[in-house]
Amino acid sequence: MAHNTVDPATITPDMAAQIRTWRCDEEYTWRAVAQAASHLWGSEWGSNQLYGEDLCVAAAKVLGENPYEEPWN
């Protein structure tokens, strides 16, 4: 489900790889992904769960993966 909090065009391959690491390798929740991204890249969204989900969806798409299948969920 798209929440329109993230413009996929703003997610670089390096950002996508970092988001994937947080979500898939370090098993961050969507809230934790949002918080980490907000801290690292200066977003005002903080730990907003919808923002975290949208970041993961955008990152997965950049990487050519399905955000609703393993390893993302």
N, CA and C atoms as an extended XYZ file, in Angstrom:
219
Properties=species:S:1:pos:R:3:atomname:S:1:resname:S:1:resid:I:1 pbc="F F F"
N         0.845       -1.178        0.000 N   MET     1
C         0.000        0.000        0.000 CA  MET     1
C         0.892        1.243        0.000 C   MET     1
N         0.696        2.131       -0.935 N   ALA     2
C         1.484        3.350       -1.032 CA  ALA     2
C         0.891        4.438       -0.153 C   ALA     2
N         1.749        5.068        0.602 N   HIS     3
C         1.330        6.149        1.489 CA  HIS     3
C         1.812        7.504        0.984 C   HIS     3
N         2.643        7.483       -0.056 N   ASN     4
C         3.147        8.713       -0.666 CA  ASN     4
C         3.997        9.551        0.272 C   ASN     4
N         4.737        8.916        1.172 N   THR     5
C         5.647        9.672        2.022 CA  THR     5
C         7.056        9.713        1.451 C   THR     5
N         7.313        8.870        0.442 N   VAL     6
C         8.643        8.784       -0.158 CA  VAL     6
C         8.508        8.820       -1.676 C   VAL     6
N         9.242        9.715       -2.295 N   ASP     7
C         9.324        9.738       -3.754 CA  ASP     7
C        10.412        8.737       -4.140 C   ASP     7
N        10.051        7.644       -4.799 N   PRO     8
C        11.058        6.624       -5.144 CA  PRO     8
C        12.248        7.181       -5.924 C   PRO     8
N        12.043        8.245       -6.656 N   ALA     9
C        13.133        8.841       -7.433 CA  ALA     9
C        14.221        9.440       -6.539 C   ALA     9
N        13.909        9.654       -5.267 N   THR    10
C        14.893       10.234       -4.354 CA  THR    10
C        15.760        9.180       -3.673 C   THR    10
N        15.459        7.909       -3.889 N   ILE    11
C        16.214        6.823       -3.260 CA  ILE    11
C        17.328        6.373       -4.207 C   ILE    11
N        18.556        6.622       -3.798 N   THR    12
C        19.710        6.215       -4.593 CA  THR    12
C        19.996        4.732       -4.351 C   THR    12
N        20.772        4.107       -5.227 N   PRO    13
C        21.139        2.710       -4.983 CA  PRO    13
C        21.844        2.501       -3.634 C   PRO    13
N        22.683        3.450       -3.235 N   ASP    14
C        23.355        3.334       -1.937 CA  ASP    14
C        22.362        3.427       -0.784 C   ASP    14
N        21.411        4.333       -0.906 N   MET    15
C        20.376        4.444        0.116 CA  MET    15
C        19.546        3.163        0.171 C   MET    15
N        19.191        2.634       -0.991 N   ALA    16
C        18.404        1.401       -1.048 CA  ALA    16
C        19.154        0.258       -0.378 C   ALA    16
N        20.438        0.168       -0.622 N   ALA    17
C        21.244       -0.895       -0.009 CA  ALA    17
C        21.269       -0.743        1.515 C   ALA    17
N        21.370        0.494        2.000 N   GLN    18
C        21.370        0.722        3.448 CA  GLN    18
C        20.026        0.354        4.059 C   GLN    18
N        18.951        0.754        3.406 N   ILE    19
C        17.606        0.426        3.893 CA  ILE    19
C        17.418       -1.086        3.916 C   ILE    19
N        17.893       -1.766        2.870 N   ARG    20
C        17.782       -3.229        2.816 CA  ARG    20
C        18.560       -3.870        3.967 C   ARG    20
N        19.731       -3.359        4.244 N   THR    21
C        20.531       -3.878        5.361 CA  THR    21
C        19.774       -3.751        6.665 C   THR    21
N        19.221       -2.560        6.903 N   TRP    22
C        18.464       -2.369        8.144 CA  TRP    22
C        17.302       -3.345        8.243 C   TRP    22
N        16.519       -3.433        7.184 N   ARG    23
C        15.286       -4.224        7.225 CA  ARG    23
C        15.552       -5.727        7.147 C   ARG    23
N        16.394       -6.137        6.240 N   CYS    24
C        16.558       -7.565        5.954 CA  CYS    24
C        17.668       -8.233        6.769 C   CYS    24
N        18.787       -7.558        6.928 N   ASP    25
C        19.922       -8.159        7.629 CA  ASP    25
C        19.870       -7.897        9.135 C   ASP    25
N        19.518       -6.681        9.508 N   GLU    26
C        19.486       -6.311       10.917 CA  GLU    26
C        18.081       -6.425       11.524 C   GLU    26
N        17.105       -6.803       10.684 N   GLU    27
C        15.731       -7.067       11.106 CA  GLU    27
C        15.061       -5.883       11.817 C   GLU    27
N        15.313       -4.679       11.311 N   TYR    28
C        14.641       -3.498       11.849 CA  TYR    28
C        13.155       -3.542       11.505 C   TYR    28
N        12.330       -3.054       12.406 N   THR    29
C        10.912       -2.840       12.101 CA  THR    29
C        10.815       -1.639       11.168 C   THR    29
N         9.608       -1.431       10.621 N   TRP    30
C         9.428       -0.234        9.784 CA  TRP    30
C         9.694        1.031       10.594 C   TRP    30
N         9.279        1.052       11.841 N   ARG    31
C         9.541        2.217       12.700 CA  ARG    31
C        11.037        2.441       12.880 C   ARG    31
N        11.763        1.360       13.097 N   ALA    32
C        13.209        1.475       13.294 CA  ALA    32
C        13.911        1.926       12.007 C   ALA    32
N        13.443        1.438       10.859 N   VAL    33
C        14.000        1.894        9.576 CA  VAL    33
C        13.759        3.396        9.429 C   VAL    33
N        12.549        3.835        9.726 N   ALA    34
C        12.229        5.261        9.625 CA  ALA    34
C        13.122        6.088       10.543 C   ALA    34
N        13.304        5.627       11.768 N   GLN    35
C        14.128        6.367       12.720 CA  GLN    35
C        15.575        6.425       12.270 C   GLN    35
N        16.111        5.290       11.822 N   ALA    36
C        17.496        5.258       11.353 CA  ALA    36
C        17.698        6.169       10.143 C   ALA    36
N        16.754        6.115        9.210 N   ALA    37
C        16.839        6.961        8.017 CA  ALA    37
C        16.719        8.436        8.389 C   ALA    37
N        15.804        8.741        9.284 N   SER    38
C        15.629       10.135        9.717 CA  SER    38
C        16.900       10.653       10.362 C   SER    38
N        17.524        9.814       11.153 N   HIS    39
C        18.767       10.210       11.823 CA  HIS    39
C        19.909       10.380       10.818 C   HIS    39
N        20.044        9.415        9.913 N   LEU    40
C        21.168        9.435        8.966 CA  LEU    40
C        21.012       10.499        7.893 C   LEU    40
N        19.791       10.657        7.362 N   TRP    41
C        19.580       11.552        6.227 CA  TRP    41
C        18.811       12.818        6.569 C   TRP    41
N        18.512       13.031        7.836 N   GLY    42
C        17.902       14.282        8.253 CA  GLY    42
C        16.431       14.447        7.923 C   GLY    42
N        15.695       13.372        7.853 N   SER    43
C        14.266       13.468        7.577 CA  SER    43
C        13.513       13.947        8.812 C   SER    43
N        12.387       14.592        8.583 N   GLU    44
C        11.554       15.069        9.680 CA  GLU    44
C        10.506       14.042       10.104 C   GLU    44
N        10.488       12.864        9.474 N   TRP    45
C         9.468       11.860        9.754 CA  TRP    45
C         9.712       11.101       11.047 C   TRP    45
N        10.926       11.128       11.560 N   GLY    46
C        11.213       10.406       12.792 CA  GLY    46
C        10.955        8.919       12.643 C   GLY    46
N        10.250        8.338       13.606 N   SER    47
C        10.004        6.898       13.597 CA  SER    47
C         8.613        6.543       13.074 C   SER    47
N         8.099        7.342       12.169 N   ASN    48
C         6.773        7.099       11.602 CA  ASN    48
C         6.760        5.775       10.845 C   ASN    48
N         5.889        4.865       11.270 N   GLN    49
C         5.823        3.525       10.681 CA  GLN    49
C         5.495        3.558        9.195 C   GLN    49
N         4.584        4.415        8.777 N   LEU    50
C         4.221        4.498        7.359 CA  LEU    50
C         5.405        4.960        6.516 C   LEU    50
N         6.182        5.883        7.043 N   TYR    51
C         7.389        6.347        6.356 CA  TYR    51
C         8.386        5.192        6.219 C   TYR    51
N         8.552        4.413        7.272 N   GLY    52
C         9.458        3.267        7.219 CA  GLY    52
C         9.037        2.248        6.181 C   GLY    52
N         7.734        1.980        6.126 N   GLU    53
C         7.236        1.038        5.120 CA  GLU    53
C         7.481        1.585        3.716 C   GLU    53
N         7.195        2.861        3.516 N   ASP    54
C         7.390        3.466        2.198 CA  ASP    54
C         8.857        3.474        1.787 C   ASP    54
N         9.755        3.691        2.751 N   LEU    55
C        11.182        3.615        2.451 CA  LEU    55
C        11.554        2.209        1.978 C   LEU    55
N        11.030        1.204        2.665 N   CYS    56
C        11.331       -0.179        2.293 CA  CYS    56
C        10.772       -0.521        0.916 C   CYS    56
N         9.568       -0.079        0.632 N   VAL    57
C         8.959       -0.326       -0.677 CA  VAL    57
C         9.792        0.334       -1.772 C   VAL    57
N        10.161        1.583       -1.566 N   ALA    58
C        10.950        2.308       -2.562 CA  ALA    58
C        12.318        1.660       -2.748 C   ALA    58
N        12.959        1.279       -1.655 N   ALA    59
C        14.284        0.655       -1.738 CA  ALA    59
C        14.213       -0.677       -2.468 C   ALA    59
N        13.219       -1.480       -2.153 N   ALA    60
C        13.069       -2.774       -2.816 CA  ALA    60
C        12.888       -2.587       -4.318 C   ALA    60
N        12.090       -1.607       -4.696 N   LYS    61
C        11.867       -1.352       -6.122 CA  LYS    61
C        13.157       -0.926       -6.810 C   LYS    61
N        13.948       -0.077       -6.151 N   VAL    62
C        15.235        0.339       -6.716 CA  VAL    62
C        16.122       -0.882       -6.945 C   VAL    62
N        16.043       -1.836       -6.023 N   LEU    63
C        16.884       -3.032       -6.100 CA  LEU    63
C        16.265       -4.151       -6.938 C   LEU    63
N        15.078       -3.906       -7.510 N   GLY    64
C        14.415       -4.898       -8.345 CA  GLY    64
C        13.832       -6.062       -7.565 C   GLY    64
N        13.455       -5.813       -6.320 N   GLU    65
C        12.897       -6.855       -5.462 CA  GLU    65
C        11.452       -6.546       -5.114 C   GLU    65
N        10.732       -7.548       -4.669 N   ASN    66
C         9.350       -7.375       -4.230 CA  ASN    66
C         9.360       -7.039       -2.741 C   ASN    66
N         8.859       -5.867       -2.363 N   PRO    67
C         8.911       -5.447       -0.971 CA  PRO    67
C         7.992       -6.234       -0.040 C   PRO    67
N         7.111       -7.055       -0.596 N   TYR    68
C         6.159       -7.794        0.235 CA  TYR    68
C         6.465       -9.291        0.280 C   TYR    68
N         7.655       -9.657       -0.199 N   GLU    69
C         8.118      -11.043       -0.138 CA  GLU    69
C         9.459      -11.076        0.585 C   GLU    69
N         9.886      -12.282        0.888 N   GLU    70
C        11.191      -12.452        1.529 CA  GLU    70
C        12.277      -11.860        0.641 C   GLU    70
N        13.274      -11.245        1.171 N   PRO    71
C        13.604      -11.127        2.588 CA  PRO    71
C        13.009       -9.898        3.279 C   PRO    71
N        12.214       -9.122        2.549 N   TRP    72
C        11.702       -7.869        3.101 CA  TRP    72
C        10.656       -8.076        4.188 C   TRP    72
N         9.858       -9.098        4.102 N   ASN    73
C         8.815       -9.351        5.103 CA  ASN    73
C         8.845      -10.781        5.566 C   ASN    73
